[in-house]
């Protein structure tokens, strides 16, 4: 049963992924072997894990033993992961079938998945358009029907943006809920692994399997014992709508959001408009934080430990510079240079020090609202997907596309995107944000939005 279904999915990938570009590598042999193992266990009456039979794609920034971990970069083109990431261990333990690794923006630097060093991923809803990034391959794999669930990583919207652009569901959990052991992180104080799926039910299923403490990732230390976060919630959470989330938003998306808000009100939900003025500073605070942390994280890619040249380095400075110059893409170099600049002794206090203080203010303001209301609600993205190549010339346009998603990462809170309505070929995402470890209320509202969308 499982073997037949996985074989059909693999055939679909062979037929159709040349047009989409969702996968960097397909694990055909291993997926079929795992499916056969599950069929054998089921025939013998042995219990199966909660992910049994689910076809799962993982972003190619997550380690899978014996498989390429490229992070979408030529720097790691032939790097083979020597161990499994914590999330891969937990998927395997719960009998999930990892079907392949998904394409991504190089080292997660991008919002449209055209910044992969290998090829651009296309949006299954319209291949002329981007799927969103940086987890665009993961979202495309689900939207194209290649996988049931996918894992992405989210630094400032990299799960929610592609979920919104591809018309599926995605959630960035509370910072520290899911172990990042085995993730090639972009910015350690912001990154979180999370699921993309066709429904809140499947996203919740995956999160229940991968959440919990891990001694190898100290950020998970605050997670409740055994990861028993309440993913279920009965009742109707009170809803706050930050007016700042609608400023500058595409009128068509705003119209769908107001239709959703009216529908929720008609169902008896209490909805209040609030103002969080500090949100207007979210983009500069976020990108200055990312630049600083990313430039630090990238120091290890020097040709000695990772990204080996295949030859002996004679002049360390010149040879490392040459390697990084030839193997890293333009956007990656831009972020390394900016991060190095703002953390120098001369500019640290003026730029990075002030950024940390301002981030604390945003976190405090968002927590104050969530202390009064159950969830925050707004559009996920202020724009619809753009055509491939449209925003390549001006990186600031790409940075500004993250304006509605970055606050959740700065505050470390859970945030999800769930599709509602239709605009042409696309299904805009609506973003639900909750308090720390408040995933239960987030999922409850996601499920209600899905129900209203079907009406």
C-alpha positions as CSV (number, residue, x, y, z in Angstrom):
1,X,0.0,0.0,0.0
2,X,2.6,2.6,1.1
3,X,5.1,1.3,-1.6
4,X,2.6,1.7,-4.4
5,X,1.7,5.2,-3.3
6,X,5.3,6.3,-3.0
7,X,6.1,4.8,-6.4
8,X,3.3,6.9,-7.9
9,X,4.6,10.1,-6.3
10,X,8.2,9.4,-7.5
11,X,6.8,8.9,-11.0
12,X,4.9,12.2,-10.7
13,X,8.1,13.9,-9.7
14,X,10.0,12.4,-12.6
15,X,7.4,13.6,-15.0
16,X,6.7,17.1,-13.7
17,X,9.5,18.4,-11.5
18,X,11.6,19.4,-14.6
19,X,9.0,22.2,-15.0
20,X,8.8,23.2,-11.3
21,X,12.3,22.6,-9.9
22,X,11.2,21.7,-6.4
23,X,14.0,19.2,-5.6
24,X,17.7,19.4,-5.5
25,X,17.9,15.6,-4.9
26,X,15.2,12.9,-4.8
27,X,15.8,10.0,-2.4
28,X,14.1,7.4,-4.6
29,X,15.8,4.2,-3.4
30,X,15.6,5.1,0.3
31,X,11.9,6.2,0.0
32,X,10.8,3.0,-1.7
33,X,12.8,0.9,0.9
34,X,11.1,2.8,3.8
35,X,7.7,2.3,2.2
36,X,8.3,-1.5,1.8
37,X,9.4,-1.6,5.5
38,X,6.2,0.0,6.6
39,X,4.1,-2.4,4.5
40,X,5.9,-5.3,6.1
41,X,5.4,-3.9,9.6
42,X,1.7,-3.3,8.9
43,X,1.3,-6.9,7.5
44,X,2.9,-8.2,10.7
45,X,0.5,-6.2,12.9
46,X,3.2,-4.0,14.3
47,X,2.4,-0.5,15.4
48,X,3.3,2.4,13.0
49,X,4.4,5.9,13.9
50,X,2.2,9.0,13.6
51,X,3.8,10.0,10.3
52,X,3.5,6.5,8.8
53,X,3.3,6.7,5.0
54,X,3.5,10.5,4.8
55,X,5.8,11.6,1.9
56,X,8.0,14.4,3.3
57,X,10.4,16.8,1.6
58,X,13.1,18.5,3.6
59,X,14.7,21.8,2.7
60,X,18.3,21.3,1.6
61,X,19.7,23.2,4.6
62,X,18.7,20.3,6.9
63,X,21.2,17.4,7.3
64,X,20.3,13.9,6.2
65,X,23.0,11.4,6.7
66,X,24.8,10.4,3.5
67,X,23.0,13.0,1.4
68,X,24.1,16.3,-0.1
69,X,23.6,19.3,2.0
70,X,24.2,22.2,-0.4
71,X,22.2,25.1,1.2
72,X,21.5,26.0,-2.4
73,X,25.1,27.1,-2.9
74,X,28.1,26.1,-5.0
75,X,30.2,26.4,-1.9
76,X,28.6,23.2,-0.6
77,X,27.9,21.6,-4.0
78,X,29.5,18.2,-3.0
79,X,29.2,18.3,0.8
80,X,27.7,15.1,2.2
81,X,26.1,15.4,5.6
82,X,27.7,13.0,8.1
83,X,24.7,12.8,10.5
84,X,20.9,13.3,10.6
85,X,19.4,16.5,11.9
86,X,17.2,16.2,15.0
87,X,14.1,16.7,12.9
88,X,15.2,13.9,10.5
89,X,15.7,11.6,13.4
90,X,12.2,12.3,14.7
91,X,10.6,11.9,11.2
92,X,12.3,8.5,10.9
93,X,11.3,7.5,14.4
94,X,7.6,8.3,13.5
95,X,7.8,6.3,10.2
96,X,7.7,9.3,7.9
97,X,9.1,8.7,4.4
98,X,11.6,11.4,3.4
99,X,11.2,11.6,-0.4
100,X,13.9,14.2,-1.2
101,X,15.6,17.5,-0.4
102,X,14.1,20.8,-1.7
103,X,15.6,23.7,-3.5
104,X,16.1,27.0,-1.7
105,X,17.6,30.5,-2.0
106,X,21.4,30.2,-1.4
107,X,22.1,30.0,2.3
108,X,18.4,31.1,2.8
109,X,19.2,34.6,1.4
110,X,16.1,35.5,-0.5
111,X,12.3,35.8,-0.6
112,X,11.5,34.2,-4.0
113,X,13.7,31.1,-4.5
114,X,15.4,32.5,-7.6
115,X,18.6,32.9,-5.6
116,X,19.5,29.2,-5.6
117,X,22.9,28.6,-7.2
118,X,21.4,25.7,-9.2
119,X,18.1,26.7,-10.7
120,X,15.0,28.8,-9.9
121,X,12.0,27.0,-8.5
122,X,8.7,27.9,-10.2
123,X,5.3,28.4,-8.6
124,X,3.0,25.4,-9.3
125,X,0.0,27.7,-9.5
126,X,1.7,29.6,-12.4
127,X,5.2,28.6,-13.5
128,X,5.9,32.1,-14.7
129,X,5.8,33.3,-11.1
130,X,8.1,32.8,-8.1
131,X,7.0,30.4,-5.3
132,X,8.3,32.6,-2.5
133,X,11.4,31.9,-0.4
134,X,13.7,31.0,1.0
135,X,11.8,27.6,1.5
136,X,10.3,27.9,-2.0
137,X,11.3,24.3,-3.0
138,X,9.5,22.9,0.1
139,X,6.3,24.9,-0.6
140,X,6.4,24.0,-4.3
141,X,6.8,20.3,-3.5
142,X,3.6,20.3,-1.5
143,X,1.6,22.6,-3.8
144,X,2.6,20.5,-6.8
145,X,1.5,17.3,-5.1
146,X,5.0,15.8,-4.9
147,X,4.9,15.6,-1.1
148,X,2.3,15.5,1.7
149,X,4.3,17.7,4.1
150,X,7.6,19.5,3.8
151,X,10.0,21.1,6.3
152,X,11.4,24.6,5.8
153,X,13.3,27.0,7.9
154,X,12.0,30.5,8.8
155,X,14.3,33.4,9.6
156,X,12.0,36.2,8.7
157,X,9.1,34.6,6.8
158,X,10.9,31.9,4.8
159,X,8.1,29.4,5.6
160,X,5.1,31.7,5.6
161,X,6.1,33.7,2.4
162,X,6.2,30.6,0.1
163,X,3.2,29.1,1.9
164,X,1.2,32.3,0.9
165,X,2.6,32.5,-2.6
166,X,1.9,28.8,-3.3
167,X,-1.6,28.7,-1.7
168,X,-0.8,26.2,1.1
169,X,-0.4,26.2,4.9
170,X,2.9,26.8,6.8
171,X,3.8,27.6,10.4
172,X,6.9,29.0,12.1
173,X,6.7,27.6,15.6
174,X,7.8,29.4,18.8
175,X,11.6,30.0,18.8
176,X,13.1,27.0,20.6
177,X,10.1,24.6,20.1
178,X,11.9,22.6,17.4
179,X,15.6,21.6,17.6
180,X,17.8,23.2,15.0
181,X,20.5,20.6,15.5
182,X,21.6,19.7,11.9
183,X,20.3,23.0,10.4
184,X,22.8,25.2,8.6
185,X,21.5,28.3,10.3
186,X,21.3,31.8,8.8
187,X,20.7,33.8,12.0
188,X,20.8,31.9,15.2
189,X,18.5,34.1,17.3
190,X,15.8,34.1,14.6
191,X,15.8,30.7,12.8
192,X,13.2,28.1,13.4
193,X,12.3,24.9,11.5
194,X,8.6,24.3,10.7
195,X,6.2,22.4,8.5
196,X,4.4,23.3,5.2
197,X,1.3,21.3,4.3
198,X,-2.0,21.3,2.5
199,X,-3.9,21.7,5.8
200,X,-3.6,22.8,9.4
201,X,-4.2,19.2,10.4
202,X,-1.1,17.9,8.6
203,X,1.0,20.9,9.8
204,X,0.0,20.1,13.4
205,X,0.7,16.4,12.9
206,X,4.2,17.2,11.7
207,X,4.9,19.7,14.5
208,X,3.7,17.2,17.1
209,X,6.3,14.8,15.8
210,X,9.3,17.1,15.6
211,X,8.7,19.4,18.6
212,X,10.5,19.1,22.0
213,X,13.7,19.4,23.9
214,X,17.0,18.4,22.5
215,X,20.2,18.6,24.6
216,X,22.1,19.5,21.4
217,X,20.2,22.7,20.9
218,X,20.2,24.9,24.0
219,X,17.4,27.1,22.6
220,X,15.0,24.2,23.2
221,X,15.7,24.4,26.9
222,X,12.6,26.4,27.7
223,X,10.3,24.0,25.9
224,X,7.9,22.2,28.3
225,X,8.9,18.7,29.3
226,X,8.9,16.3,26.4
227,X,7.7,19.0,24.1
228,X,4.1,18.6,25.4
229,X,3.0,22.0,24.1
230,X,-0.8,22.3,23.8
231,X,-1.3,22.1,20.1
232,X,-5.1,21.9,20.6
233,X,-7.4,24.6,21.8
234,X,-11.1,24.5,22.3
235,X,-13.1,27.7,22.1
236,X,-12.7,30.9,20.1
237,X,-9.6,33.0,20.7
238,X,-10.0,36.7,20.8
239,X,-8.5,38.4,17.8
240,X,-6.4,41.6,17.5
241,X,-5.8,43.2,14.1
242,X,-2.8,45.5,14.0
243,X,-3.7,48.4,11.6
244,X,0.0,48.6,10.6
245,X,-0.3,45.1,8.9
246,X,-2.7,46.7,6.3
247,X,-0.7,49.8,5.5
248,X,0.8,49.6,2.0
249,X,-0.9,46.2,1.5
250,X,-2.1,45.3,-2.1
251,X,-5.7,46.4,-2.3
252,X,-6.8,42.9,-3.5
253,X,-5.2,41.2,-0.5
254,X,-6.7,43.8,1.9
255,X,-10.1,43.1,0.4
256,X,-9.8,39.4,1.0
257,X,-8.6,40.1,4.5
258,X,-11.6,42.3,5.3
259,X,-13.9,39.6,3.9
260,X,-12.2,37.1,6.3
261,X,-12.6,39.5,9.2
262,X,-16.3,40.0,8.5
263,X,-16.8,36.3,8.2
264,X,-15.1,35.7,11.6
265,X,-17.2,38.4,13.2
266,X,-20.3,36.8,11.9
267,X,-19.2,33.5,13.5
268,X,-19.1,35.3,16.9
269,X,-15.3,36.0,17.1
270,X,-14.3,39.1,19.1
271,X,-12.1,41.2,16.8
272,X,-10.4,44.5,17.9
273,X,-8.2,46.9,16.0
274,X,-5.0,47.7,17.7
275,X,-1.9,49.8,16.9
276,X,1.7,48.7,17.3
277,X,3.7,51.8,16.1
278,X,7.1,50.1,16.6
279,X,6.3,47.7,13.7
280,X,7.3,50.4,11.3
281,X,10.9,49.8,12.4
282,X,10.7,46.0,11.9
283,X,12.5,45.8,8.5
284,X,15.7,47.7,9.4
285,X,15.8,46.0,12.8
286,X,15.4,42.6,11.3
287,X,17.9,43.0,8.4
288,X,20.6,44.6,10.6
289,X,20.2,41.6,13.0
290,X,20.3,39.1,10.1
291,X,23.4,40.7,8.5
292,X,25.3,40.7,11.7
293,X,24.5,37.1,12.6
294,X,24.8,35.8,9.0
295,X,28.3,37.3,8.5
296,X,29.4,35.5,11.7
297,X,27.8,32.2,10.7
298,X,29.4,32.3,7.2
299,X,33.0,32.5,8.6
300,X,33.3,28.7,8.6
301,X,32.9,28.5,4.8
302,X,36.6,29.1,4.1
303,X,37.8,26.3,2.0
304,X,39.5,24.6,4.9
305,X,36.5,23.0,6.7
306,X,33.6,23.4,4.3
307,X,33.7,24.2,0.6
308,X,37.1,22.6,0.0
309,X,39.0,23.7,-3.0
310,X,40.6,20.3,-3.8
311,X,44.0,21.9,-3.8
312,X,46.5,23.1,-1.1
313,X,46.0,26.7,0.0
314,X,49.3,28.5,-0.4
315,X,48.3,32.1,0.5
316,X,45.5,31.8,3.1
317,X,44.0,35.2,2.8
318,X,44.1,35.4,-1.0
319,X,43.0,31.8,-1.6
320,X,40.1,32.0,0.8
321,X,39.1,35.3,-0.7
322,X,39.2,33.8,-4.2
323,X,37.2,30.7,-3.2
324,X,34.5,32.8,-1.5
325,X,34.4,35.2,-4.4
326,X,33.9,32.4,-6.9
327,X,31.6,30.1,-4.9
328,X,29.2,32.5,-3.2
329,X,26.4,34.4,-4.9
330,X,25.8,38.2,-5.0
331,X,23.1,38.3,-2.3
332,X,25.2,36.2,0.1
333,X,28.2,38.4,-0.4
334,X,26.1,41.5,0.1
335,X,24.9,40.3,3.4
336,X,28.3,39.2,4.6
337,X,29.8,42.6,3.8
338,X,27.0,44.5,5.4
339,X,27.1,42.3,8.5
340,X,30.9,42.7,8.8
341,X,30.6,46.4,8.4
342,X,27.9,47.0,11.1
343,X,29.7,44.8,13.7
344,X,33.1,46.5,13.4
345,X,34.4,48.3,16.4
346,X,33.8,51.7,14.9
347,X,30.1,51.1,14.0
348,X,29.0,48.4,16.6
349,X,27.4,50.8,19.0
350,X,25.9,53.0,16.4
351,X,24.3,50.2,14.4
352,X,24.2,46.7,16.0
353,X,23.9,47.9,19.6
354,X,20.9,50.1,18.8
355,X,19.4,47.3,16.8
356,X,19.4,45.0,19.8
357,X,17.7,47.7,21.9
358,X,15.1,48.4,19.3
359,X,14.4,44.7,18.9
360,X,13.6,44.5,22.6
361,X,11.0,47.3,22.2
362,X,9.2,45.5,19.3
363,X,9.2,42.2,21.3
364,X,7.7,44.0,24.3
365,X,5.0,45.8,22.3
366,X,3.9,42.6,20.5
367,X,3.9,40.6,23.8
368,X,1.8,43.4,25.4
369,X,-0.9,43.0,22.7
370,X,-0.8,39.2,22.9
371,X,-1.1,39.4,26.7
372,X,-4.5,41.0,26.2
373,X,-5.7,39.1,23.1
374,X,-5.5,35.5,22.0
375,X,-4.0,36.0,18.6
376,X,-2.9,38.7,16.1
377,X,-4.3,38.4,12.6
378,X,-3.3,40.1,9.3
379,X,-2.3,39.3,5.7
380,X,0.9,37.2,5.4
381,X,2.4,39.1,2.5
382,X,1.7,42.6,1.4
383,X,2.1,41.6,-2.3
384,X,1.1,38.8,-4.6
385,X,3.8,36.6,-6.2
386,X,5.9,38.5,-8.8
387,X,7.1,37.2,-12.1
388,X,10.5,35.4,-12.1
389,X,13.3,37.9,-12.5
390,X,11.1,40.9,-11.7
391,X,12.8,41.9,-8.4
392,X,16.3,40.8,-9.2
393,X,17.7,44.2,-9.8
394,X,16.7,45.9,-6.6
395,X,17.4,44.0,-3.4
396,X,15.5,46.5,-1.3
397,X,12.3,45.5,-3.0
398,X,12.9,41.9,-1.9
399,X,13.7,43.0,1.6
400,X,10.5,45.1,1.9
401,X,8.4,42.1,0.9
402,X,9.1,40.6,4.3
403,X,7.5,43.5,6.2
404,X,4.6,41.6,7.6
405,X,6.5,38.4,8.5
406,X,9.6,39.6,10.3
407,X,8.0,40.8,13.5
408,X,7.2,37.2,14.6
409,X,10.8,36.2,14.3
410,X,12.0,39.3,16.2
411,X,9.6,38.4,19.0
412,X,10.2,34.6,18.9
413,X,6.5,33.9,18.7
414,X,4.6,31.3,16.6
415,X,3.2,32.6,13.3
416,X,1.3,30.7,10.5
417,X,0.0,31.4,7.1
418,X,-3.2,29.8,5.9
419,X,-4.8,30.5,2.5
420,X,-8.1,32.3,2.2
421,X,-9.9,33.5,-0.9
422,X,-8.6,33.7,-4.4
423,X,-7.0,36.4,-6.6
424,X,-6.6,35.2,-10.1
425,X,-4.6,32.0,-9.9
426,X,-3.3,32.7,-6.4
427,X,-4.7,32.1,-2.9
428,X,-3.4,34.8,-0.6
429,X,-2.2,33.8,2.9
430,X,-3.6,35.1,6.1
431,X,-1.2,35.3,9.0
432,X,-2.1,34.1,12.5
433,X,0.4,35.1,15.3
434,X,0.2,33.8,18.9
435,X,2.0,34.1,22.2
436,X,5.1,32.0,23.0
437,X,4.0,28.3,23.1
438,X,0.5,29.5,22.1
439,X,0.4,27.2,19.0
440,X,-2.9,25.7,20.2
441,X,-4.8,29.0,19.6
442,X,-3.0,29.6,16.3
443,X,-4.0,26.2,15.0
444,X,-7.6,26.7,16.2
445,X,-8.0,29.9,14.2
446,X,-6.2,28.3,11.2
447,X,-8.7,25.5,11.2
448,X,-11.6,28.0,11.4
449,X,-10.2,30.0,8.5
450,X,-9.9,26.8,6.5
451,X,-13.6,26.1,7.2
452,X,-14.7,29.5,6.2
453,X,-12.7,29.3,3.0
454,X,-14.6,26.2,2.0
455,X,-18.0,27.8,2.5
